[in-house]
Amino acid sequence: MKKLLLVVVLVLLVSAVSFAQTSTVPVQITNATVLSNTAAAAYVSPLGGTPSGATLEGVYILKSYSTYTIDTQAAFGAACPTVKVYRVTAEGTQDVFAVDGRSFSCAGDVMTVQSVGAGHYVFYSFGSSDAANAAPKQLKGGAL
């Protein structure tokens, strides 16, 4: 009976640790407002949802024309080349943000984002840089 109780306690502890590792709180970015995980998932759903193979890391409301520096390993547990940022448009789409390297860049795992106006920016991580590069350039949703 004691052995059975010990096994049950160990299983519960392992389950609790696993849950703690996979249940994350969105990381705060200086001068940005972050939506909760629940609110972020509800927000992107009518905007074309999450790209195939991606993990929604967060929805951030960035201020107009500001520069943000994010350590993607610390913030999302992902290498910078595997992270894509989508900007939400007034038409209700998510457009890949700044693939030209001027408003978005990576140096190691440090991402620099130069916002092009106040609004919602959606961060997704992918399993590899190839998967991130193959991500759709636009996710279509309904009008906002």
C-alpha positions as CSV (number, residue, x, y, z in Angstrom):
1,M,0.0,0.0,0.0
2,K,2.9,2.4,0.9
3,K,4.6,1.6,-2.5
4,L,1.4,2.3,-4.3
5,L,0.9,5.6,-2.5
6,L,4.5,6.5,-3.3
7,V,4.1,5.7,-7.0
8,V,0.9,7.9,-7.1
9,V,2.7,10.8,-5.4
10,L,5.6,10.5,-7.8
11,V,3.3,10.5,-10.8
12,L,1.5,13.6,-9.5
13,L,4.8,15.4,-9.0
14,V,6.0,14.5,-12.5
15,S,2.7,15.7,-13.9
16,A,2.9,18.9,-12.0
17,V,6.4,19.6,-13.2
18,S,5.5,18.8,-16.8
19,F,2.5,21.1,-16.6
20,A,4.6,23.9,-15.2
21,Q,7.1,23.6,-18.0
22,T,4.5,23.7,-20.8
23,S,2.2,26.3,-19.2
24,T,3.9,29.6,-19.9
25,V,2.9,33.1,-19.1
26,P,3.5,35.6,-21.9
27,V,6.7,37.6,-21.5
28,Q,6.4,41.3,-20.8
29,I,8.2,43.5,-23.3
30,T,9.2,47.0,-22.2
31,N,6.8,49.7,-23.4
32,A,4.3,47.1,-24.8
33,T,1.1,45.7,-23.6
34,V,0.8,41.9,-23.7
35,L,-2.4,39.9,-24.0
36,S,-2.9,36.9,-21.8
37,N,-2.5,33.5,-23.4
38,T,-6.3,33.0,-23.5
39,A,-6.9,36.5,-24.9
40,A,-4.2,36.1,-27.5
41,A,-5.6,32.8,-28.8
42,A,-9.1,34.3,-28.9
43,Y,-7.7,37.4,-30.7
44,V,-5.9,35.5,-33.5
45,S,-8.7,33.0,-34.2
46,P,-10.8,35.2,-36.4
47,L,-7.6,36.6,-38.0
48,G,-6.7,33.4,-39.9
49,G,-5.6,31.6,-36.7
50,T,-2.1,30.2,-36.1
51,P,0.1,29.2,-39.0
52,S,0.5,25.4,-39.4
53,G,3.3,24.1,-37.3
54,A,3.6,27.3,-35.3
55,T,3.3,28.0,-31.6
56,L,1.6,31.3,-30.6
57,E,4.1,33.0,-28.3
58,G,2.1,36.2,-27.7
59,V,0.2,39.1,-28.9
60,Y,1.7,42.5,-28.1
61,I,0.3,45.9,-28.6
62,L,3.4,48.0,-29.6
63,K,3.6,51.7,-29.4
64,S,4.1,53.8,-32.5
65,Y,7.5,53.9,-34.2
66,S,9.4,52.4,-31.3
67,T,12.3,50.0,-31.3
68,Y,12.0,46.8,-29.3
69,T,14.9,44.4,-28.5
70,I,13.9,40.8,-27.4
71,D,16.1,37.9,-26.4
72,T,14.0,35.2,-28.1
73,Q,15.6,32.4,-26.1
74,A,14.7,34.1,-22.8
75,A,11.3,35.3,-23.9
76,F,10.0,32.4,-26.0
77,G,12.6,29.6,-25.6
78,A,13.2,29.7,-29.3
79,A,16.1,30.7,-31.5
80,C,15.6,34.1,-33.3
81,P,15.5,32.6,-36.8
82,T,12.6,30.4,-35.8
83,V,10.4,33.3,-34.7
84,K,8.1,35.2,-37.1
85,V,6.3,38.4,-36.3
86,Y,3.0,39.2,-37.9
87,R,1.4,42.7,-37.9
88,V,-2.4,42.8,-37.7
89,T,-3.9,45.1,-40.3
90,A,-7.1,47.1,-40.3
91,E,-8.4,44.6,-42.9
92,G,-8.2,41.8,-40.3
93,T,-5.2,40.0,-41.8
94,Q,-1.9,39.0,-40.2
95,D,1.0,40.0,-42.4
96,V,4.5,38.8,-41.9
97,F,6.3,41.8,-40.6
98,A,9.4,43.4,-42.2
99,V,11.1,40.6,-44.0
100,D,13.3,43.2,-45.5
101,G,15.7,43.3,-42.5
102,R,15.2,47.0,-41.9
103,S,12.3,46.9,-39.4
104,F,13.0,43.3,-38.1
105,S,16.4,41.6,-37.6
106,C,18.2,38.9,-35.7
107,A,21.7,39.1,-34.2
108,G,22.2,35.7,-32.6
109,D,19.1,35.2,-30.5
110,V,18.4,38.9,-30.1
111,M,15.5,40.2,-32.2
112,T,15.1,43.9,-33.0
113,V,11.7,45.0,-34.1
114,Q,11.0,48.6,-35.3
115,S,7.3,49.0,-35.1
116,V,5.7,51.0,-37.9
117,G,2.9,52.3,-35.9
118,A,0.8,51.4,-32.9
119,G,-1.0,48.1,-33.1
120,H,-1.1,44.4,-32.5
121,Y,2.0,42.4,-33.4
122,V,1.7,38.6,-33.1
123,F,4.8,36.5,-32.3
124,Y,5.0,32.8,-33.4
125,S,7.8,30.3,-33.1
126,F,8.4,27.4,-35.5
127,G,10.3,24.1,-35.1
128,S,13.1,25.3,-37.4
129,S,14.3,28.3,-39.4
130,D,13.2,26.4,-42.6
131,A,9.7,26.1,-41.2
132,A,9.6,29.7,-40.2
133,N,10.8,30.7,-43.7
134,A,8.1,28.6,-45.3
135,A,5.4,30.2,-43.2
136,P,2.6,32.0,-45.1
137,K,3.2,35.7,-45.7
138,Q,-0.3,36.5,-44.8
139,L,-3.1,34.9,-42.7
140,K,-6.5,36.0,-43.9
141,G,-9.3,36.7,-41.5
142,G,-12.4,38.9,-41.3
143,A,-12.5,42.6,-41.2
144,L,-11.9,44.2,-37.8
